[in-house]
Amino acid sequence: MSLIKRREVKIFIPENLKKYFFYWFSLKFGIVKSHKKRTINSIYFDTINYKSALDNIIGLSKRRKYRFRWYGNSLDTFGNFEIKTKNNILSQKETYKLDIKVKNIDFNRMLDLNLSKLYAFDEKIRNKISSVKLFPNVFVEYDRAYYKFYNLDLTLDNNLCFSQFGGFEKKIIKKYLIFEIKYNIKFDSEVDFLLNDCHLAISRNSKYLQGLDHLNKFNYI
């Protein structure tokens, strides 16, 4: 299990502002590529009453999001179960590696506590999911580019595709971009320096809620 604590700043870039963003981005001295581009696949889990989604929509200061994530275009690979906890402005991500390939996972039963030992979940994660009954809900796929700006980690997501879990053939494809800055809060001044001449607004953004909105399950603005 790995644990990451950080702050995340997100900027939603609609299709009509992509040209401006790439122009601004190209002029920022100090931005370098930090990792090769890759495809990210995420299956989000929630309760039957959408507790994770509702906690986010009402802005609950402490909330959790659950997902399974893997990289690339093949199911013949391994992935991670992740729990993201938001506590006011800070985010914490716990990552649990599963020793079973994606193609062999029964996602409908993966978080069943009577079966979770089959997926090598340790006692810590079992305790965290014991109070909620979670179901796979939304599948999100996108391409991510990785950059570094001094002590800031930058990512740029595009080619976002959303589908209902179990209905992967019916993808909803969106043309907007999502730019994220992830960092230790002691580097707030570097974020200000990076964005001082950017005319795009920082906004709340959740791919899970976007997926629910695009699938007509929630209205998310």
C-alpha positions as CSV (number, residue, x, y, z in Angstrom):
1,M,0.0,0.0,0.0
2,S,1.3,3.5,-0.9
3,L,0.0,6.8,0.6
4,I,0.2,10.2,-1.0
5,K,-1.0,13.5,0.6
6,R,-1.2,16.7,-1.5
7,R,-3.3,19.5,-2.8
8,E,-4.9,19.4,-6.2
9,V,-5.8,22.4,-8.4
10,K,-7.9,21.8,-11.5
11,I,-8.8,23.8,-14.5
12,F,-11.5,22.8,-16.9
13,I,-10.8,23.8,-20.5
14,P,-13.8,23.8,-22.9
15,E,-13.2,23.0,-26.5
16,N,-13.4,26.7,-27.6
17,L,-10.5,27.6,-25.2
18,K,-8.1,24.8,-26.1
19,K,-6.2,27.0,-28.6
20,Y,-5.7,29.7,-25.9
21,F,-4.6,27.1,-23.3
22,F,-2.0,25.5,-25.6
23,Y,-0.6,28.9,-26.5
24,W,-0.3,29.9,-22.9
25,F,1.2,26.5,-22.0
26,S,3.8,26.7,-24.8
27,L,5.1,30.1,-23.4
28,K,5.7,28.9,-19.9
29,F,9.4,28.6,-19.3
30,G,10.3,25.8,-16.9
31,I,7.7,23.2,-17.9
32,V,9.2,19.9,-18.8
33,K,7.8,16.4,-19.7
34,S,8.2,14.1,-16.7
35,H,6.6,10.8,-18.0
36,K,5.5,9.3,-21.3
37,K,1.8,9.8,-22.2
38,R,-0.5,6.9,-21.3
39,T,-4.1,5.9,-21.2
40,I,-5.8,5.8,-17.8
41,N,-8.8,3.6,-17.1
42,S,-10.9,4.0,-14.0
43,I,-14.0,2.2,-12.7
44,Y,-15.7,4.2,-9.9
45,F,-17.6,2.6,-7.1
46,D,-20.4,4.0,-5.1
47,T,-23.3,3.0,-2.8
48,I,-26.7,2.4,-4.2
49,N,-27.7,5.8,-3.0
50,Y,-24.6,7.5,-4.6
51,K,-23.1,8.6,-1.2
52,S,-19.7,9.5,-2.7
53,A,-21.3,11.6,-5.5
54,L,-23.7,13.4,-3.1
55,D,-20.9,14.2,-0.6
56,N,-19.0,15.8,-3.3
57,I,-21.9,17.8,-4.7
58,I,-22.9,19.3,-1.3
59,G,-19.2,20.0,-0.7
60,L,-18.7,17.9,2.4
61,S,-15.3,18.9,3.8
62,K,-14.3,15.2,4.4
63,R,-15.3,12.7,1.8
64,R,-14.1,9.6,0.1
65,K,-14.0,8.3,-3.5
66,Y,-13.4,4.7,-4.5
67,R,-12.0,3.5,-7.8
68,F,-10.1,0.7,-9.5
69,R,-7.5,2.0,-12.0
70,W,-5.2,0.5,-14.6
71,Y,-3.0,1.8,-17.4
72,G,-2.9,1.1,-21.1
73,N,-5.3,-0.4,-23.6
74,S,-5.0,-4.1,-22.5
75,L,-6.9,-6.0,-19.8
76,D,-4.0,-8.4,-19.6
77,T,-2.3,-6.3,-17.0
78,F,-2.5,-5.5,-13.2
79,G,-4.2,-2.6,-11.6
80,N,-4.8,-0.8,-8.3
81,F,-7.7,-0.2,-6.0
82,E,-7.6,3.4,-4.7
83,I,-9.3,5.3,-2.0
84,K,-9.2,9.1,-2.3
85,T,-10.0,11.1,0.8
86,K,-10.6,14.8,0.6
87,N,-10.1,16.7,3.8
88,N,-10.9,20.4,3.2
89,I,-8.2,21.5,0.7
90,L,-6.0,18.4,1.0
91,S,-6.3,15.1,-0.8
92,Q,-5.0,11.8,0.3
93,K,-4.7,8.8,-2.0
94,E,-4.2,5.3,-0.8
95,T,-3.2,2.8,-3.4
96,Y,-3.6,-1.0,-3.0
97,K,-1.9,-3.2,-5.7
98,L,-3.9,-6.3,-6.7
99,D,-2.1,-9.4,-7.7
100,I,-4.7,-10.4,-10.2
101,K,-5.0,-9.3,-13.8
102,V,-7.8,-7.0,-14.8
103,K,-9.3,-9.5,-17.2
104,N,-9.8,-11.9,-14.3
105,I,-11.5,-9.6,-11.8
106,D,-15.2,-9.8,-11.2
107,F,-15.8,-6.1,-10.3
108,N,-19.4,-6.8,-9.2
109,R,-18.0,-9.0,-6.4
110,M,-14.6,-7.5,-5.8
111,L,-15.6,-5.5,-2.8
112,D,-17.8,-8.2,-1.2
113,L,-16.2,-8.6,2.2
114,N,-17.0,-12.3,2.1
115,L,-14.8,-12.6,-1.1
116,S,-12.3,-9.8,-0.8
117,K,-9.6,-12.1,0.5
118,L,-9.6,-13.6,-2.9
119,Y,-8.2,-10.2,-4.1
120,A,-5.6,-10.1,-1.4
121,F,-7.0,-7.0,0.3
122,D,-5.3,-6.5,3.7
123,E,-7.2,-5.9,6.9
124,K,-6.8,-2.1,6.7
125,I,-8.7,-1.8,3.5
126,R,-11.3,-4.3,4.6
127,N,-12.0,-2.1,7.6
128,K,-12.3,1.0,5.4
129,I,-15.0,-0.6,3.2
130,S,-16.8,-2.5,5.9
131,S,-19.3,0.3,6.6
132,V,-20.3,0.9,3.0
133,K,-21.6,-1.5,0.3
134,L,-20.0,-0.4,-2.9
135,F,-21.0,-1.2,-6.5
136,P,-19.1,-0.5,-9.8
137,N,-20.8,2.4,-11.4
138,V,-19.1,4.5,-14.0
139,F,-16.1,3.7,-16.4
140,V,-13.9,6.6,-17.4
141,E,-11.0,6.4,-19.9
142,Y,-8.7,9.2,-21.1
143,D,-5.2,10.0,-22.2
144,R,-2.9,11.7,-19.8
145,A,0.3,13.7,-20.4
146,Y,2.7,14.4,-17.5
147,Y,4.8,17.5,-16.9
148,K,6.9,19.1,-14.1
149,F,7.2,22.7,-13.2
150,Y,9.8,23.1,-10.5
151,N,8.1,21.3,-7.5
152,L,4.7,21.0,-9.1
153,D,3.3,17.9,-10.9
154,L,1.2,18.8,-13.9
155,T,-1.1,16.6,-15.8
156,L,-3.2,17.2,-18.9
157,D,-6.1,14.9,-19.7
158,N,-7.9,14.7,-23.1
159,N,-9.9,12.2,-25.2
160,L,-12.2,11.6,-22.2
161,C,-14.7,8.7,-22.7
162,F,-17.5,7.9,-20.2
163,S,-19.7,4.9,-20.1
164,Q,-22.0,3.0,-17.7
165,F,-20.2,0.1,-16.0
166,G,-21.2,-3.0,-18.0
167,G,-22.1,-0.9,-21.1
168,F,-18.6,-0.1,-22.3
169,E,-19.6,-0.3,-26.0
170,K,-21.8,2.9,-25.5
171,K,-19.1,5.5,-24.9
172,I,-19.8,9.2,-24.5
173,I,-16.7,11.0,-25.9
174,K,-15.9,14.6,-24.8
175,K,-13.5,17.1,-26.4
176,Y,-12.7,19.3,-23.4
177,L,-9.4,19.1,-21.5
178,I,-8.6,18.9,-17.8
179,F,-5.4,20.5,-16.5
180,E,-4.3,19.6,-13.0
181,I,-1.6,20.8,-10.6
182,K,-0.6,18.5,-7.8
183,Y,1.7,19.6,-5.0
184,N,2.7,20.0,-1.4
185,I,1.0,23.0,0.1
186,K,4.3,24.6,1.0
187,F,4.7,25.3,-2.8
188,D,1.6,27.5,-3.1
189,S,3.7,30.4,-4.3
190,E,4.9,28.3,-7.3
191,V,1.3,27.7,-8.3
192,D,0.7,31.5,-8.1
193,F,3.8,32.0,-10.3
194,L,2.7,29.4,-12.8
195,L,-0.9,30.8,-13.1
196,N,-0.2,34.5,-12.8
197,D,-0.9,35.2,-16.5
198,C,-3.4,32.4,-17.1
199,H,-6.9,33.7,-17.8
200,L,-8.6,30.3,-17.2
201,A,-10.4,29.9,-13.9
202,I,-9.6,27.3,-11.2
203,S,-12.7,25.1,-10.7
204,R,-14.0,22.1,-8.8
205,N,-13.8,19.1,-11.1
206,S,-14.6,15.4,-10.7
207,K,-14.4,13.0,-13.6
208,Y,-16.7,10.7,-11.6
209,L,-19.4,13.4,-11.4
210,Q,-18.9,14.4,-15.0
211,G,-19.5,10.8,-15.9
212,L,-22.7,10.7,-13.9
213,D,-23.8,13.9,-15.5
214,H,-23.0,12.7,-19.1
215,L,-24.9,9.5,-18.3
216,N,-27.9,11.5,-17.1
217,K,-27.7,10.3,-13.5
218,F,-26.9,13.7,-11.9
219,N,-26.7,17.3,-12.9
220,Y,-23.2,18.5,-12.3
221,I,-22.0,22.0,-13.1
